[in-house]
Amino acid sequence: MTDAQQATTSTDIGLRRSVTLQTIATLAEQHNLPFPLDIGFSSTGRRLNLRLDDNDRAGVHAWAAVLGFPIEPEKAPHRSKTVGDGSPWVAVKAERIDYDKPVWLAWSWVSVWSAVNVPSRRKAKAVGA
């Protein structure tokens, strides 16, 4: 890839990220949706990951309804060293993937998720104190 092609690709990805952030803010305001705690963009420009606050099952369902995404069945608990006290948690996720065409805006893989069944951070700190 030439320097000019790489610059164009970087500009395109930057523009796509900017439009995506504006659209997320607009949708959140218009539909009273929770704003994501974390918005992750893949370096390839294909994947968008929206993480909502812990224990926000209703928020995932609300975003799924607005985006028209299915809710995935909840899977077995995960172990996490970064959430709460490390107790098992479950991901509630709405996701759509299609590598042949964009599923939302210009993204081929979009996930909206929340870790649920996470102990309160205050409670976890009090236990560990």
Contacts in CASP RR format, 6 or more apart in sequence:
PFRMAT RR
TARGET T0000
AUTHOR 0000-0000-0000
METHOD contacts of the structure
MODEL  1
MTDAQQATTSTDIGLRRSVTLQTIATLAEQHNLPFPLDIGFSSTGRRLNL
RLDDNDRAGVHAWAAVLGFPIEPEKAPHRSKTVGDGSPWVAVKAERIDYD
KPVWLAWSWVSVWSAVNVPSRRKAKAVGA
1 9 0 8 1.000
13 41 0 8 1.000
13 45 0 8 1.000
16 45 0 8 1.000
16 105 0 8 1.000
16 106 0 8 1.000
16 107 0 8 1.000
17 41 0 8 1.000
19 105 0 8 1.000
20 39 0 8 1.000
20 41 0 8 1.000
20 48 0 8 1.000
20 105 0 8 1.000
20 107 0 8 1.000
21 39 0 8 1.000
23 105 0 8 1.000
24 35 0 8 1.000
24 36 0 8 1.000
24 39 0 8 1.000
24 50 0 8 1.000
25 35 0 8 1.000
27 33 0 8 1.000
27 66 0 8 1.000
28 34 0 8 1.000
28 35 0 8 1.000
31 62 0 8 1.000
31 66 0 8 1.000
32 62 0 8 1.000
33 59 0 8 1.000
33 62 0 8 1.000
33 63 0 8 1.000
33 66 0 8 1.000
34 52 0 8 1.000
34 53 0 8 1.000
34 56 0 8 1.000
34 59 0 8 1.000
34 62 0 8 1.000
34 63 0 8 1.000
36 50 0 8 1.000
36 51 0 8 1.000
36 52 0 8 1.000
36 112 0 8 1.000
37 51 0 8 1.000
37 52 0 8 1.000
37 53 0 8 1.000
38 49 0 8 1.000
38 50 0 8 1.000
38 51 0 8 1.000
39 48 0 8 1.000
39 49 0 8 1.000
39 50 0 8 1.000
39 51 0 8 1.000
40 47 0 8 1.000
40 48 0 8 1.000
40 49 0 8 1.000
40 50 0 8 1.000
40 51 0 8 1.000
41 47 0 8 1.000
41 48 0 8 1.000
41 49 0 8 1.000
42 48 0 8 1.000
42 49 0 8 1.000
42 109 0 8 1.000
45 107 0 8 1.000
46 99 0 8 1.000
46 107 0 8 1.000
46 108 0 8 1.000
46 109 0 8 1.000
47 107 0 8 1.000
47 108 0 8 1.000
47 109 0 8 1.000
47 110 0 8 1.000
47 111 0 8 1.000
48 104 0 8 1.000
48 105 0 8 1.000
48 107 0 8 1.000
48 109 0 8 1.000
48 110 0 8 1.000
48 111 0 8 1.000
49 110 0 8 1.000
49 111 0 8 1.000
49 113 0 8 1.000
50 63 0 8 1.000
50 110 0 8 1.000
50 111 0 8 1.000
50 112 0 8 1.000
50 113 0 8 1.000
51 113 0 8 1.000
51 114 0 8 1.000
52 59 0 8 1.000
52 60 0 8 1.000
52 63 0 8 1.000
52 112 0 8 1.000
52 113 0 8 1.000
52 114 0 8 1.000
53 114 0 8 1.000
54 83 0 8 1.000
54 84 0 8 1.000
54 89 0 8 1.000
54 114 0 8 1.000
54 115 0 8 1.000
54 116 0 8 1.000
54 118 0 8 1.000
54 121 0 8 1.000
55 114 0 8 1.000
55 115 0 8 1.000
55 116 0 8 1.000
55 117 0 8 1.000
55 118 0 8 1.000
56 114 0 8 1.000
56 116 0 8 1.000
57 92 0 8 1.000
57 114 0 8 1.000
57 116 0 8 1.000
59 114 0 8 1.000
60 71 0 8 1.000
60 92 0 8 1.000
60 93 0 8 1.000
60 94 0 8 1.000
60 112 0 8 1.000
60 113 0 8 1.000
60 114 0 8 1.000
61 71 0 8 1.000
61 92 0 8 1.000
61 94 0 8 1.000
63 69 0 8 1.000
63 94 0 8 1.000
63 112 0 8 1.000
64 70 0 8 1.000
64 71 0 8 1.000
64 94 0 8 1.000
64 112 0 8 1.000
67 94 0 8 1.000
67 96 0 8 1.000
67 104 0 8 1.000
67 110 0 8 1.000
67 112 0 8 1.000
68 96 0 8 1.000
69 94 0 8 1.000
69 95 0 8 1.000
69 96 0 8 1.000
69 110 0 8 1.000
69 112 0 8 1.000
70 94 0 8 1.000
70 95 0 8 1.000
70 96 0 8 1.000
71 92 0 8 1.000
71 93 0 8 1.000
71 94 0 8 1.000
72 93 0 8 1.000
72 94 0 8 1.000
72 95 0 8 1.000
74 90 0 8 1.000
74 91 0 8 1.000
74 92 0 8 1.000
74 116 0 8 1.000
75 90 0 8 1.000
75 91 0 8 1.000
76 90 0 8 1.000
77 88 0 8 1.000
77 89 0 8 1.000
77 90 0 8 1.000
77 117 0 8 1.000
78 88 0 8 1.000
78 89 0 8 1.000
78 90 0 8 1.000
78 91 0 8 1.000
78 115 0 8 1.000
79 86 0 8 1.000
79 88 0 8 1.000
80 86 0 8 1.000
80 89 0 8 1.000
80 115 0 8 1.000
83 89 0 8 1.000
83 115 0 8 1.000
83 118 0 8 1.000
84 118 0 8 1.000
84 119 0 8 1.000
84 121 0 8 1.000
84 124 0 8 1.000
85 119 0 8 1.000
85 124 0 8 1.000
85 127 0 8 1.000
85 128 0 8 1.000
86 124 0 8 1.000
87 117 0 8 1.000
87 118 0 8 1.000
87 119 0 8 1.000
88 117 0 8 1.000
89 115 0 8 1.000
89 116 0 8 1.000
89 117 0 8 1.000
89 118 0 8 1.000
90 115 0 8 1.000
90 116 0 8 1.000
90 117 0 8 1.000
91 113 0 8 1.000
91 114 0 8 1.000
91 115 0 8 1.000
91 116 0 8 1.000
92 113 0 8 1.000
92 114 0 8 1.000
92 116 0 8 1.000
93 111 0 8 1.000
93 112 0 8 1.000
93 113 0 8 1.000
94 111 0 8 1.000
94 112 0 8 1.000
94 113 0 8 1.000
95 109 0 8 1.000
95 110 0 8 1.000
95 111 0 8 1.000
95 112 0 8 1.000
95 113 0 8 1.000
96 103 0 8 1.000
96 104 0 8 1.000
96 109 0 8 1.000
96 110 0 8 1.000
97 103 0 8 1.000
97 108 0 8 1.000
97 109 0 8 1.000
97 110 0 8 1.000
98 108 0 8 1.000
98 109 0 8 1.000
99 108 0 8 1.000
99 109 0 8 1.000
101 108 0 8 1.000
102 108 0 8 1.000
103 109 0 8 1.000
103 110 0 8 1.000
104 110 0 8 1.000
END
